[in-house]
């Protein structure tokens, strides 16, 4: 799970790749907003929300989920 430490939204996704590789993919896209590749769903939040940066991304390891979505507690 990826958590935004500014607004506490959480993204839960599914991957068969290593967690480190997938997390770094999200983070790289935020660090490089002019990349020609499409942003990941998690990266979109940090790119489109004012005053958010890759410093606000926190990885919280947990069980895999079949769905991907943002939610607020």
mmCIF file of the N, C-alpha and C atoms, coordinates in Angstrom:
data_MODEL
# 
_entry.id   MODEL 
# 
loop_
_atom_site.group_PDB 
_atom_site.id 
_atom_site.type_symbol 
_atom_site.label_atom_id 
_atom_site.label_alt_id 
_atom_site.label_comp_id 
_atom_site.label_asym_id 
_atom_site.label_entity_id 
_atom_site.label_seq_id 
_atom_site.pdbx_PDB_ins_code 
_atom_site.Cartn_x 
_atom_site.Cartn_y 
_atom_site.Cartn_z 
_atom_site.occupancy 
_atom_site.B_iso_or_equiv 
_atom_site.pdbx_formal_charge 
_atom_site.auth_seq_id 
_atom_site.auth_comp_id 
_atom_site.auth_asym_id 
_atom_site.auth_atom_id 
_atom_site.pdbx_PDB_model_num 
ATOM 1   N N  . UNK A 1 1  ? 0.854   -1.164 0.000   1.00 0.00 ? 1  UNK A N  1 
ATOM 2   C CA . UNK A 1 1  ? 0.000   0.000  0.000   1.00 0.00 ? 1  UNK A CA 1 
ATOM 3   C C  . UNK A 1 1  ? 0.904   1.232  0.000   1.00 0.00 ? 1  UNK A C  1 
ATOM 4   N N  . UNK A 1 2  ? 0.503   2.218  -0.765  1.00 0.00 ? 2  UNK A N  1 
ATOM 5   C CA . UNK A 1 2  ? 1.204   3.494  -0.785  1.00 0.00 ? 2  UNK A CA 1 
ATOM 6   C C  . UNK A 1 2  ? 0.309   4.513  -0.103  1.00 0.00 ? 2  UNK A C  1 
ATOM 7   N N  . UNK A 1 3  ? 0.877   5.261  0.806   1.00 0.00 ? 3  UNK A N  1 
ATOM 8   C CA . UNK A 1 3  ? 0.114   6.274  1.535   1.00 0.00 ? 3  UNK A CA 1 
ATOM 9   C C  . UNK A 1 3  ? 0.686   7.660  1.246   1.00 0.00 ? 3  UNK A C  1 
ATOM 10  N N  . UNK A 1 4  ? -0.208  8.614  1.084   1.00 0.00 ? 4  UNK A N  1 
ATOM 11  C CA . UNK A 1 4  ? 0.184   10.012 0.967   1.00 0.00 ? 4  UNK A CA 1 
ATOM 12  C C  . UNK A 1 4  ? 0.248   10.574 2.378   1.00 0.00 ? 4  UNK A C  1 
ATOM 13  N N  . UNK A 1 5  ? 1.412   11.053 2.772   1.00 0.00 ? 5  UNK A N  1 
ATOM 14  C CA . UNK A 1 5  ? 1.586   11.561 4.131   1.00 0.00 ? 5  UNK A CA 1 
ATOM 15  C C  . UNK A 1 5  ? 1.071   12.984 4.317   1.00 0.00 ? 5  UNK A C  1 
ATOM 16  N N  . UNK A 1 6  ? 0.557   13.592 3.271   1.00 0.00 ? 6  UNK A N  1 
ATOM 17  C CA . UNK A 1 6  ? -0.068  14.915 3.402   1.00 0.00 ? 6  UNK A CA 1 
ATOM 18  C C  . UNK A 1 6  ? -1.564  14.801 3.652   1.00 0.00 ? 6  UNK A C  1 
ATOM 19  N N  . UNK A 1 7  ? -2.232  13.977 2.865   1.00 0.00 ? 7  UNK A N  1 
ATOM 20  C CA . UNK A 1 7  ? -3.695  13.897 2.985   1.00 0.00 ? 7  UNK A CA 1 
ATOM 21  C C  . UNK A 1 7  ? -4.163  12.510 3.419   1.00 0.00 ? 7  UNK A C  1 
ATOM 22  N N  . UNK A 1 8  ? -3.237  11.586 3.613   1.00 0.00 ? 8  UNK A N  1 
ATOM 23  C CA . UNK A 1 8  ? -3.498  10.243 4.128   1.00 0.00 ? 8  UNK A CA 1 
ATOM 24  C C  . UNK A 1 8  ? -4.359  9.377  3.219   1.00 0.00 ? 8  UNK A C  1 
ATOM 25  N N  . UNK A 1 9  ? -4.414  9.717  1.929   1.00 0.00 ? 9  UNK A N  1 
ATOM 26  C CA . UNK A 1 9  ? -5.038  8.815  0.972   1.00 0.00 ? 9  UNK A CA 1 
ATOM 27  C C  . UNK A 1 9  ? -4.137  7.608  0.826   1.00 0.00 ? 9  UNK A C  1 
ATOM 28  N N  . UNK A 1 10 ? -4.750  6.463  0.544   1.00 0.00 ? 10 UNK A N  1 
ATOM 29  C CA . UNK A 1 10 ? -3.978  5.237  0.395   1.00 0.00 ? 10 UNK A CA 1 
ATOM 30  C C  . UNK A 1 10 ? -4.313  4.580  -0.934  1.00 0.00 ? 10 UNK A C  1 
ATOM 31  N N  . UNK A 1 11 ? -3.293  4.072  -1.594  1.00 0.00 ? 11 UNK A N  1 
ATOM 32  C CA . UNK A 1 11 ? -3.430  3.369  -2.854  1.00 0.00 ? 11 UNK A CA 1 
ATOM 33  C C  . UNK A 1 11 ? -3.061  1.917  -2.609  1.00 0.00 ? 11 UNK A C  1 
ATOM 34  N N  . UNK A 1 12 ? -3.943  1.023  -2.999  1.00 0.00 ? 12 UNK A N  1 
ATOM 35  C CA . UNK A 1 12 ? -3.674  -0.406 -2.882  1.00 0.00 ? 12 UNK A CA 1 
ATOM 36  C C  . UNK A 1 12 ? -3.675  -0.972 -4.288  1.00 0.00 ? 12 UNK A C  1 
ATOM 37  N N  . UNK A 1 13 ? -2.600  -1.617 -4.649  1.00 0.00 ? 13 UNK A N  1 
ATOM 38  C CA . UNK A 1 13 ? -2.483  -2.171 -5.986  1.00 0.00 ? 13 UNK A CA 1 
ATOM 39  C C  . UNK A 1 13 ? -2.040  -3.615 -5.941  1.00 0.00 ? 13 UNK A C  1 
ATOM 40  N N  . UNK A 1 14 ? -1.938  -4.196 -7.120  1.00 0.00 ? 14 UNK A N  1 
ATOM 41  C CA . UNK A 1 14 ? -1.514  -5.582 -7.234  1.00 0.00 ? 14 UNK A CA 1 
ATOM 42  C C  . UNK A 1 14 ? -0.372  -5.657 -8.231  1.00 0.00 ? 14 UNK A C  1 
ATOM 43  N N  . UNK A 1 15 ? 0.644   -6.438 -7.913  1.00 0.00 ? 15 UNK A N  1 
ATOM 44  C CA . UNK A 1 15 ? 1.761   -6.622 -8.830  1.00 0.00 ? 15 UNK A CA 1 
ATOM 45  C C  . UNK A 1 15 ? 2.374   -7.994 -8.605  1.00 0.00 ? 15 UNK A C  1 
ATOM 46  N N  . UNK A 1 16 ? 2.968   -8.520 -9.654  1.00 0.00 ? 16 UNK A N  1 
ATOM 47  C CA . UNK A 1 16 ? 3.710   -9.781 -9.532  1.00 0.00 ? 16 UNK A CA 1 
ATOM 48  C C  . UNK A 1 16 ? 5.202   -9.493 -9.462  1.00 0.00 ? 16 UNK A C  1 
ATOM 49  N N  . UNK A 1 17 ? 5.555   -8.220 -9.651  1.00 0.00 ? 17 UNK A N  1 
ATOM 50  C CA . UNK A 1 17 ? 6.948   -7.797 -9.565  1.00 0.00 ? 17 UNK A CA 1 
ATOM 51  C C  . UNK A 1 17 ? 7.318   -7.569 -8.105  1.00 0.00 ? 17 UNK A C  1 
ATOM 52  N N  . UNK A 1 18 ? 8.595   -7.333 -7.873  1.00 0.00 ? 18 UNK A N  1 
ATOM 53  C CA . UNK A 1 18 ? 9.006   -7.081 -6.490  1.00 0.00 ? 18 UNK A CA 1 
ATOM 54  C C  . UNK A 1 18 ? 8.399   -5.759 -6.015  1.00 0.00 ? 18 UNK A C  1 
ATOM 55  N N  . UNK A 1 19 ? 8.066   -5.696 -4.757  1.00 0.00 ? 19 UNK A N  1 
ATOM 56  C CA . UNK A 1 19 ? 7.465   -4.497 -4.174  1.00 0.00 ? 19 UNK A CA 1 
ATOM 57  C C  . UNK A 1 19 ? 8.398   -3.300 -4.335  1.00 0.00 ? 19 UNK A C  1 
ATOM 58  N N  . UNK A 1 20 ? 9.683   -3.522 -4.148  1.00 0.00 ? 20 UNK A N  1 
ATOM 59  C CA . UNK A 1 20 ? 10.666  -2.450 -4.295  1.00 0.00 ? 20 UNK A CA 1 
ATOM 60  C C  . UNK A 1 20 ? 10.651  -1.875 -5.710  1.00 0.00 ? 20 UNK A C  1 
ATOM 61  N N  . UNK A 1 21 ? 10.641  -2.751 -6.714  1.00 0.00 ? 21 UNK A N  1 
ATOM 62  C CA . UNK A 1 21 ? 10.635  -2.290 -8.107  1.00 0.00 ? 21 UNK A CA 1 
ATOM 63  C C  . UNK A 1 21 ? 9.370   -1.501 -8.428  1.00 0.00 ? 21 UNK A C  1 
ATOM 64  N N  . UNK A 1 22 ? 8.228   -2.000 -8.006  1.00 0.00 ? 22 UNK A N  1 
ATOM 65  C CA . UNK A 1 22 ? 6.957   -1.326 -8.306  1.00 0.00 ? 22 UNK A CA 1 
ATOM 66  C C  . UNK A 1 22 ? 6.873   0.019  -7.590  1.00 0.00 ? 22 UNK A C  1 
ATOM 67  N N  . UNK A 1 23 ? 7.269   0.058  -6.324  1.00 0.00 ? 23 UNK A N  1 
ATOM 68  C CA . UNK A 1 23 ? 7.245   1.313  -5.569  1.00 0.00 ? 23 UNK A CA 1 
ATOM 69  C C  . UNK A 1 23 ? 8.166   2.347  -6.222  1.00 0.00 ? 23 UNK A C  1 
ATOM 70  N N  . UNK A 1 24 ? 9.356   1.909  -6.623  1.00 0.00 ? 24 UNK A N  1 
ATOM 71  C CA . UNK A 1 24 ? 10.295  2.822  -7.271  1.00 0.00 ? 24 UNK A CA 1 
ATOM 72  C C  . UNK A 1 24 ? 9.752   3.339  -8.599  1.00 0.00 ? 24 UNK A C  1 
ATOM 73  N N  . UNK A 1 25 ? 8.963   2.540  -9.284  1.00 0.00 ? 25 UNK A N  1 
ATOM 74  C CA . UNK A 1 25 ? 8.337   2.993  -10.530 1.00 0.00 ? 25 UNK A CA 1 
ATOM 75  C C  . UNK A 1 25 ? 7.376   4.151  -10.256 1.00 0.00 ? 25 UNK A C  1 
ATOM 76  N N  . UNK A 1 26 ? 6.564   4.021  -9.214  1.00 0.00 ? 26 UNK A N  1 
ATOM 77  C CA . UNK A 1 26 ? 5.655   5.109  -8.823  1.00 0.00 ? 26 UNK A CA 1 
ATOM 78  C C  . UNK A 1 26 ? 6.465   6.361  -8.463  1.00 0.00 ? 26 UNK A C  1 
ATOM 79  N N  . UNK A 1 27 ? 7.460   6.180  -7.655  1.00 0.00 ? 27 UNK A N  1 
ATOM 80  C CA . UNK A 1 27 ? 8.265   7.299  -7.154  1.00 0.00 ? 27 UNK A CA 1 
ATOM 81  C C  . UNK A 1 27 ? 9.045   7.998  -8.277  1.00 0.00 ? 27 UNK A C  1 
ATOM 82  N N  . UNK A 1 28 ? 9.640   7.224  -9.183  1.00 0.00 ? 28 UNK A N  1 
ATOM 83  C CA . UNK A 1 28 ? 10.388  7.816  -10.308 1.00 0.00 ? 28 UNK A CA 1 
ATOM 84  C C  . UNK A 1 28 ? 9.498   8.710  -11.160 1.00 0.00 ? 28 UNK A C  1 
ATOM 85  N N  . UNK A 1 29 ? 8.272   8.277  -11.372 1.00 0.00 ? 29 UNK A N  1 
ATOM 86  C CA . UNK A 1 29 ? 7.349   9.071  -12.202 1.00 0.00 ? 29 UNK A CA 1 
ATOM 87  C C  . UNK A 1 29 ? 7.026   10.400 -11.522 1.00 0.00 ? 29 UNK A C  1 
ATOM 88  N N  . UNK A 1 30 ? 6.911   10.410 -10.202 1.00 0.00 ? 30 UNK A N  1 
ATOM 89  C CA . UNK A 1 30 ? 6.656   11.650 -9.459  1.00 0.00 ? 30 UNK A CA 1 
ATOM 90  C C  . UNK A 1 30 ? 7.895   12.546 -9.512  1.00 0.00 ? 30 UNK A C  1 
ATOM 91  N N  . UNK A 1 31 ? 9.069   11.950 -9.382  1.00 0.00 ? 31 UNK A N  1 
ATOM 92  C CA . UNK A 1 31 ? 10.318  12.718 -9.426  1.00 0.00 ? 31 UNK A CA 1 
ATOM 93  C C  . UNK A 1 31 ? 10.603  13.300 -10.808 1.00 0.00 ? 31 UNK A C  1 
ATOM 94  N N  . UNK A 1 32 ? 10.035  12.686 -11.841 1.00 0.00 ? 32 UNK A N  1 
ATOM 95  C CA . UNK A 1 32 ? 10.276  13.130 -13.212 1.00 0.00 ? 32 UNK A CA 1 
ATOM 96  C C  . UNK A 1 32 ? 8.934   13.412 -13.904 1.00 0.00 ? 32 UNK A C  1 
ATOM 97  N N  . UNK A 1 33 ? 8.274   14.507 -13.552 1.00 0.00 ? 33 UNK A N  1 
ATOM 98  C CA . UNK A 1 33 ? 6.927   14.778 -14.082 1.00 0.00 ? 33 UNK A CA 1 
ATOM 99  C C  . UNK A 1 33 ? 6.881   15.010 -15.584 1.00 0.00 ? 33 UNK A C  1 
ATOM 100 N N  . UNK A 1 34 ? 8.012   15.303 -16.222 1.00 0.00 ? 34 UNK A N  1 
ATOM 101 C CA . UNK A 1 34 ? 8.032   15.540 -17.662 1.00 0.00 ? 34 UNK A CA 1 
ATOM 102 C C  . UNK A 1 34 ? 8.297   14.277 -18.471 1.00 0.00 ? 34 UNK A C  1 
ATOM 103 N N  . UNK A 1 35 ? 8.293   13.134 -17.806 1.00 0.00 ? 35 UNK A N  1 
ATOM 104 C CA . UNK A 1 35 ? 8.507   11.867 -18.482 1.00 0.00 ? 35 UNK A CA 1 
ATOM 105 C C  . UNK A 1 35 ? 7.424   11.647 -19.533 1.00 0.00 ? 35 UNK A C  1 
ATOM 106 N N  . UNK A 1 36 ? 7.800   11.003 -20.625 1.00 0.00 ? 36 UNK A N  1 
ATOM 107 C CA . UNK A 1 36 ? 6.834   10.724 -21.692 1.00 0.00 ? 36 UNK A CA 1 
ATOM 108 C C  . UNK A 1 36 ? 5.949   9.527  -21.370 1.00 0.00 ? 36 UNK A C  1 
ATOM 109 N N  . UNK A 1 37 ? 6.337   8.718  -20.379 1.00 0.00 ? 37 UNK A N  1 
ATOM 110 C CA . UNK A 1 37 ? 5.517   7.566  -20.010 1.00 0.00 ? 37 UNK A CA 1 
ATOM 111 C C  . UNK A 1 37 ? 4.291   8.020  -19.222 1.00 0.00 ? 37 UNK A C  1 
ATOM 112 N N  . UNK A 1 38 ? 3.239   7.260  -19.319 1.00 0.00 ? 38 UNK A N  1 
ATOM 113 C CA . UNK A 1 38 ? 2.008   7.588  -18.586 1.00 0.00 ? 38 UNK A CA 1 
ATOM 114 C C  . UNK A 1 38 ? 2.238   7.417  -17.095 1.00 0.00 ? 38 UNK A C  1 
ATOM 115 N N  . UNK A 1 39 ? 1.697   8.329  -16.284 1.00 0.00 ? 39 UNK A N  1 
ATOM 116 C CA . UNK A 1 39 ? 1.878   8.184  -14.836 1.00 0.00 ? 39 UNK A CA 1 
ATOM 117 C C  . UNK A 1 39 ? 1.060   7.023  -14.299 1.00 0.00 ? 39 UNK A C  1 
ATOM 118 N N  . UNK A 1 40 ? 1.554   6.404  -13.260 1.00 0.00 ? 40 UNK A N  1 
ATOM 119 C CA . UNK A 1 40 ? 0.789   5.358  -12.588 1.00 0.00 ? 40 UNK A CA 1 
ATOM 120 C C  . UNK A 1 40 ? -0.359  6.034  -11.831 1.00 0.00 ? 40 UNK A C  1 
ATOM 121 N N  . UNK A 1 41 ? -1.330  5.264  -11.424 1.00 0.00 ? 41 UNK A N  1 
ATOM 122 C CA . UNK A 1 41 ? -2.455  5.819  -10.672 1.00 0.00 ? 41 UNK A CA 1 
ATOM 123 C C  . UNK A 1 41 ? -1.972  6.517  -9.406  1.00 0.00 ? 41 UNK A C  1 
ATOM 124 N N  . UNK A 1 42 ? -1.052  5.895  -8.703  1.00 0.00 ? 42 UNK A N  1 
ATOM 125 C CA . UNK A 1 42 ? -0.528  6.513  -7.481  1.00 0.00 ? 42 UNK A CA 1 
ATOM 126 C C  . UNK A 1 42 ? 0.245   7.789  -7.810  1.00 0.00 ? 42 UNK A C  1 
ATOM 127 N N  . UNK A 1 43 ? 1.055   7.759  -8.862  1.00 0.00 ? 43 UNK A N  1 
ATOM 128 C CA . UNK A 1 43 ? 1.845   8.937  -9.235  1.00 0.00 ? 43 UNK A CA 1 
ATOM 129 C C  . UNK A 1 43 ? 0.945   10.104 -9.620  1.00 0.00 ? 43 UNK A C  1 
ATOM 130 N N  . UNK A 1 44 ? -0.182  9.833  -10.259 1.00 0.00 ? 44 UNK A N  1 
ATOM 131 C CA . UNK A 1 44 ? -1.105  10.909 -10.651 1.00 0.00 ? 44 UNK A CA 1 
ATOM 132 C C  . UNK A 1 44 ? -1.510  11.762 -9.451  1.00 0.00 ? 44 UNK A C  1 
ATOM 133 N N  . UNK A 1 45 ? -1.766  11.137 -8.327  1.00 0.00 ? 45 UNK A N  1 
ATOM 134 C CA . UNK A 1 45 ? -2.168  11.875 -7.129  1.00 0.00 ? 45 UNK A CA 1 
ATOM 135 C C  . UNK A 1 45 ? -1.102  12.895 -6.744  1.00 0.00 ? 45 UNK A C  1 
ATOM 136 N N  . UNK A 1 46 ? 0.153   12.465 -6.722  1.00 0.00 ? 46 UNK A N  1 
ATOM 137 C CA . UNK A 1 46 ? 1.239   13.344 -6.296  1.00 0.00 ? 46 UNK A CA 1 
ATOM 138 C C  . UNK A 1 46 ? 1.576   14.393 -7.354  1.00 0.00 ? 46 UNK A C  1 
ATOM 139 N N  . UNK A 1 47 ? 1.307   14.090 -8.616  1.00 0.00 ? 47 UNK A N  1 
ATOM 140 C CA . UNK A 1 47 ? 1.579   15.037 -9.694  1.00 0.00 ? 47 UNK A CA 1 
ATOM 141 C C  . UNK A 1 47 ? 0.477   16.084 -9.841  1.00 0.00 ? 47 UNK A C  1 
ATOM 142 N N  . UNK A 1 48 ? -0.755  15.711 -9.543  1.00 0.00 ? 48 UNK A N  1 
ATOM 143 C CA . UNK A 1 48 ? -1.888  16.593 -9.787  1.00 0.00 ? 48 UNK A CA 1 
ATOM 144 C C  . UNK A 1 48 ? -2.378  17.343 -8.553  1.00 0.00 ? 48 UNK A C  1 
ATOM 145 N N  . UNK A 1 49 ? -1.881  16.987 -7.386  1.00 0.00 ? 49 UNK A N  1 
ATOM 146 C CA . UNK A 1 49 ? -2.316  17.614 -6.145  1.00 0.00 ? 49 UNK A CA 1 
ATOM 147 C C  . UNK A 1 49 ? -1.273  18.653 -5.727  1.00 0.00 ? 49 UNK A C  1 
ATOM 148 N N  . UNK A 1 50 ? -1.715  19.873 -5.502  1.00 0.00 ? 50 UNK A N  1 
ATOM 149 C CA . UNK A 1 50 ? -0.827  20.982 -5.166  1.00 0.00 ? 50 UNK A CA 1 
ATOM 150 C C  . UNK A 1 50 ? 0.000   20.684 -3.915  1.00 0.00 ? 50 UNK A C  1 
ATOM 151 N N  . UNK A 1 51 ? 1.281   21.025 -3.964  1.00 0.00 ? 51 UNK A N  1 
ATOM 152 C CA . UNK A 1 51 ? 2.211   20.899 -2.834  1.00 0.00 ? 51 UNK A CA 1 
ATOM 153 C C  . UNK A 1 51 ? 2.521   19.467 -2.426  1.00 0.00 ? 51 UNK A C  1 
ATOM 154 N N  . UNK A 1 52 ? 2.337   18.516 -3.316  1.00 0.00 ? 52 UNK A N  1 
ATOM 155 C CA . UNK A 1 52 ? 2.717   17.137 -3.021  1.00 0.00 ? 52 UNK A CA 1 
ATOM 156 C C  . UNK A 1 52 ? 4.014   16.831 -3.763  1.00 0.00 ? 52 UNK A C  1 
ATOM 157 N N  . UNK A 1 53 ? 4.841   15.974 -3.172  1.00 0.00 ? 53 UNK A N  1 
ATOM 158 C CA . UNK A 1 53 ? 6.092   15.565 -3.816  1.00 0.00 ? 53 UNK A CA 1 
ATOM 159 C C  . UNK A 1 53 ? 6.379   14.112 -3.462  1.00 0.00 ? 53 UNK A C  1 
ATOM 160 N N  . UNK A 1 54 ? 7.449   13.590 -4.020  1.00 0.00 ? 54 UNK A N  1 
ATOM 161 C CA . UNK A 1 54 ? 7.816   12.205 -3.715  1.00 0.00 ? 54 UNK A CA 1 
ATOM 162 C C  . UNK A 1 54 ? 8.205   12.036 -2.248  1.00 0.00 ? 54 UNK A C  1 
ATOM 163 N N  . UNK A 1 55 ? 8.517   13.121 -1.569  1.00 0.00 ? 55 UNK A N  1 
ATOM 164 C CA . UNK A 1 55 ? 8.813   13.042 -0.132  1.00 0.00 ? 55 UNK A CA 1 
ATOM 165 C C  . UNK A 1 55 ? 7.569   12.699 0.688   1.00 0.00 ? 55 UNK A C  1 
ATOM 166 N N  . UNK A 1 56 ? 6.394   12.841 0.081   1.00 0.00 ? 56 UNK A N  1 
ATOM 167 C CA . UNK A 1 56 ? 5.134   12.560 0.781   1.00 0.00 ? 56 UNK A CA 1 
ATOM 168 C C  . UNK A 1 56 ? 4.665   11.121 0.591   1.00 0.00 ? 56 UNK A C  1 
ATOM 169 N N  . UNK A 1 57 ? 5.413   10.328 -0.173  1.00 0.00 ? 57 UNK A N  1 
ATOM 170 C CA . UNK A 1 57 ? 5.029   8.944  -0.458  1.00 0.00 ? 57 UNK A CA 1 
ATOM 171 C C  . UNK A 1 57 ? 5.585   8.027  0.619   1.00 0.00 ? 57 UNK A C  1 
ATOM 172 N N  . UNK A 1 58 ? 4.720   7.193  1.172   1.00 0.00 ? 58 UNK A N  1 
ATOM 173 C CA . UNK A 1 58 ? 5.166   6.200  2.152   1.00 0.00 ? 58 UNK A CA 1 
ATOM 174 C C  . UNK A 1 58 ? 4.706   4.824  1.707   1.00 0.00 ? 58 UNK A C  1 
ATOM 175 N N  . UNK A 1 59 ? 5.588   3.859  1.717   1.00 0.00 ? 59 UNK A N  1 
ATOM 176 C CA . UNK A 1 59 ? 5.259   2.483  1.391   1.00 0.00 ? 59 UNK A CA 1 
ATOM 177 C C  . UNK A 1 59 ? 4.905   1.750  2.675   1.00 0.00 ? 59 UNK A C  1 
ATOM 178 N N  . UNK A 1 60 ? 3.735   1.133  2.695   1.00 0.00 ? 60 UNK A N  1 
ATOM 179 C CA . UNK A 1 60 ? 3.294   0.334  3.838   1.00 0.00 ? 60 UNK A CA 1 
ATOM 180 C C  . UNK A 1 60 ? 3.041   -1.071 3.318   1.00 0.00 ? 60 UNK A C  1 
ATOM 181 N N  . UNK A 1 61 ? 3.972   -2.010 3.536   1.00 0.00 ? 61 UNK A N  1 
ATOM 182 C CA . UNK A 1 61 ? 3.793   -3.374 3.028   1.00 0.00 ? 61 UNK A CA 1 
ATOM 183 C C  . UNK A 1 61 ? 2.537   -4.017 3.615   1.00 0.00 ? 61 UNK A C  1 
ATOM 184 N N  . UNK A 1 62 ? 1.874   -4.797 2.789   1.00 0.00 ? 62 UNK A N  1 
ATOM 185 C CA . UNK A 1 62 ? 0.669   -5.482 3.237   1.00 0.00 ? 62 UNK A CA 1 
ATOM 186 C C  . UNK A 1 62 ? 0.272   -6.547 2.244   1.00 0.00 ? 62 UNK A C  1 
ATOM 187 N N  . UNK A 1 63 ? -0.862  -7.204 2.470   1.00 0.00 ? 63 UNK A N  1 
ATOM 188 C CA . UNK A 1 63 ? -1.310  -8.261 1.561   1.00 0.00 ? 63 UNK A CA 1 
ATOM 189 C C  . UNK A 1 63 ? -1.708  -7.693 0.207   1.00 0.00 ? 63 UNK A C  1 
ATOM 190 N N  . UNK A 1 64 ? -1.600  -8.508 -0.818  1.00 0.00 ? 64 UNK A N  1 
ATOM 191 C CA . UNK A 1 64 ? -1.980  -8.097 -2.179  1.00 0.00 ? 64 UNK A CA 1 
ATOM 192 C C  . UNK A 1 64 ? -3.487  -7.937 -2.266  1.00 0.00 ? 64 UNK A C  1 
ATOM 193 N N  . UNK A 1 65 ? -3.897  -7.081 -3.169  1.00 0.00 ? 65 UNK A N  1 
ATOM 194 C CA . UNK A 1 65 ? -5.317  -6.819 -3.398  1.00 0.00 ? 65 UNK A CA 1 
ATOM 195 C C  . UNK A 1 65 ? -5.614  -7.006 -4.875  1.00 0.00 ? 65 UNK A C  1 
ATOM 196 N N  . UNK A 1 66 ? -6.809  -7.455 -5.192  1.00 0.00 ? 66 UNK A N  1 
ATOM 197 C CA . UNK A 1 66 ? -7.201  -7.643 -6.584  1.00 0.00 ? 66 UNK A CA 1 
ATOM 198 C C  . UNK A 1 66 ? -7.628  -6.339 -7.227  1.00 0.00 ? 66 UNK A C  1 
ATOM 199 N N  . UNK A 1 67 ? -7.860  -5.315 -6.431  1.00 0.00 ? 67 UNK A N  1 
ATOM 200 C CA . UNK A 1 67 ? -8.332  -4.041 -6.955  1.00 0.00 ? 67 UNK A CA 1 
ATOM 201 C C  . UNK A 1 67 ? -7.352  -2.930 -6.604  1.00 0.00 ? 67 UNK A C  1 
ATOM 202 N N  . UNK A 1 68 ? -7.408  -1.868 -7.367  1.00 0.00 ? 68 UNK A N  1 
ATOM 203 C CA . UNK A 1 68 ? -6.595  -0.686 -7.115  1.00 0.00 ? 68 UNK A CA 1 
ATOM 204 C C  . UNK A 1 68 ? -7.518  0.506  -6.953  1.00 0.00 ? 68 UNK A C  1 
ATOM 205 N N  . UNK A 1 69 ? -7.333  1.254  -5.882  1.00 0.00 ? 69 UNK A N  1 
ATOM 206 C CA . UNK A 1 69 ? -8.200  2.419  -5.665  1.00 0.00 ? 69 UNK A CA 1 
ATOM 207 C C  . UNK A 1 69 ? -7.603  3.296  -4.583  1.00 0.00 ? 69 UNK A C  1 
ATOM 208 N N  . UNK A 1 70 ? -8.092  4.528  -4.513  1.00 0.00 ? 70 UNK A N  1 
ATOM 209 C CA . UNK A 1 70 ? -7.728  5.458  -3.462  1.00 0.00 ? 70 UNK A CA 1 
ATOM 210 C C  . UNK A 1 70 ? -8.879  5.500  -2.480  1.00 0.00 ? 70 UNK A C  1 
ATOM 211 N N  . UNK A 1 71 ? -8.578  5.600  -1.215  1.00 0.00 ? 71 UNK A N  1 
ATOM 212 C CA . UNK A 1 71 ? -9.641  5.793  -0.241  1.00 0.00 ? 71 UNK A CA 1 
ATOM 213 C C  . UNK A 1 71 ? -9.112  6.617  0.923   1.00 0.00 ? 71 UNK A C  1 
ATOM 214 N N  . UNK A 1 72 ? -10.007 7.221  1.669   1.00 0.00 ? 72 UNK A N  1 
ATOM 215 C CA . UNK A 1 72 ? -9.643  8.106  2.775   1.00 0.00 ? 72 UNK A CA 1 
ATOM 216 C C  . UNK A 1 72 ? -10.244 7.552  4.046   1.00 0.00 ? 72 UNK A C  1 
ATOM 217 N N  . UNK A 1 73 ? -9.433  7.450  5.078   1.00 0.00 ? 73 UNK A N  1 
ATOM 218 C CA . UNK A 1 73 ? -9.948  7.012  6.382   1.00 0.00 ? 73 UNK A CA 1 
ATOM 219 C C  . UNK A 1 73 ? -10.393 8.198  7.183   1.00 0.00 ? 73 UNK A C  1 
# 
